[in-house]
Amino acid sequence: MDQPNRVVTALKEGRKAYGFQLTFPAPQIIDIMGTLDLDYVWLDCEHGPFSLQDVENACRAAEAVGMTPIGRVPSTQSHVVLQYLDRGMKGIMGPHIATKADAEQLVRACKFGPEGQRSYGANRGSGHNVMEIGPEGWGDRRDYYRNANDNMLVGALLEDAQVIEGLDGILEVDGIDYFGVGHHDFGQSIGKPGMGESPEVQQAQAEIYDRIRAGGGRVGDDFMVTNWVHEMLLEGGRKIVEGR
């Protein structure tokens, strides 16, 4: 039986989920951080140098210490998302969700029918096709599909100026659990390249978040507490340098 998605469980229980973010393949770090009983590890598979084998190793390491592997993928195309789900990821953040159609495609790629069109294959992400034969003598995967859908965390990353006009339509799409704004790409898209931290971009991001919450949606910061591993390493390194 698949482990429950601890972030989804936290959402259902109305509590915070705690985790960390990796931009590079390092299952050993997942082992170490696993001693803290964190809920999840978030893999940046869009910008980080993760091969599919790296993703599978990370998922295996996370599962071994009871953490849920989630992360950002490079595209919301169904065949791309599927490769990460088939390795064992239990949560997908889709980049550049700018329209209602983009949001619908993201859900379609992440969920089995009838909620989506995720393909089923015999791999570790779907239990290697191990199953019990039902009383009618054939393999009934309907419970498996329902359980997988219920345990799938779907996030939409808003990074384009088009979101300003299209956000209401995006919020109409069922199946998205939370939203984020990629402020660097978003800033660039509104004519502020390299100014993602500027007051103008931060204000635009805050307005988008207000609209999301007012429309009944969630922002990742509302329930996920996290930090980047590379920032933790640099913080520790600075303490060494400052103590010289």
Buried (B, 14 or more C-beta within 10 A) or exposed (E): EBEBBBBBBBBEEEEEBBBBBBBEBBBEBBEEBBEEEBBBBBBBBBEBEBEEEBBBBBBBBBBEBEBBBBBBBBBBEBEBBBBBBBBBBBBBBBBBBBBBEBBBBBBBBBBBEEBBBBEBEEBEBBBEEEEEEEEEEEEEBEEBBEBBBEBBBBBBBBBBBBBBEBBEBBBEBEBBBBBBBBBBBBBBBBEBEEBBEEEEBBEBBEEBBEBBEEEEBBBBEBBBEBEBBEEBEEEEEEEEEEEE
